[in-house]
């Protein structure tokens, strides 16, 4: 690129009053350093997105913005979830910069890799994914479940980057492409690769959370995983069809077997096997209906065309 790009860091925040005072100076410092070293343009910013926090997160963002010309913030009208808040920040920054870098507020992502991402962008890469080089800090269960999730998504046909969360650089072309995706059920880790354009990865080590508690317990992680699968792949529906054909075949074989037993006058004793069979097929049917219902529910939400987010406040004046 001929000139230094304008870079906006986009950072979703939900109930981060404990961690913001510690990580905000780090984000401001890295941007200021890159400006001073003339790696990026002076108009570069740090954009915090308040996702309907119930604590003093928005008040802290406003105070940080008053003290520093580098820091800005927007506040959503209510809590919409991490993915929607992140998208809100990306769309807000889209026309104000050459590229965005999304990163979590908790300080776990290595901000020193921002420099590497910018260098990749200058080399012509429109998307740069931050990829964890190890999961040594995770528990066995979390490491096993996360790695299994990525493998499962790829097996189902979803093109996701292994061990990548939401730490990424997106250029203006990629952001414009992402804007063309209008679905309400967001899973940005799977949507961004669908945008296309040249991409690369930057490896980093993920650290422990600096302060506060994680906002992604097991239940939310499972919900995000299921959302990702059903939003990016229709293969579960195909599996249901295949399972239905298989069980129908087994049932047909069972009927023939029963008729043969009747013909040779072999008495069938007990009812346990019948009950077990009924319960098994009943469970399979309920699971199948549940998966189909999940897809129907997503269709129901999509056809409403409700807004994915509403920006209630900004730390700057649009006028």
Order of alpha helices (4+ residues) and beta strands (2+ residues): beta-alpha-beta-alpha-beta-alpha-beta-alpha-beta-alpha-beta-alpha-alpha-beta-alpha-alpha-alpha-beta
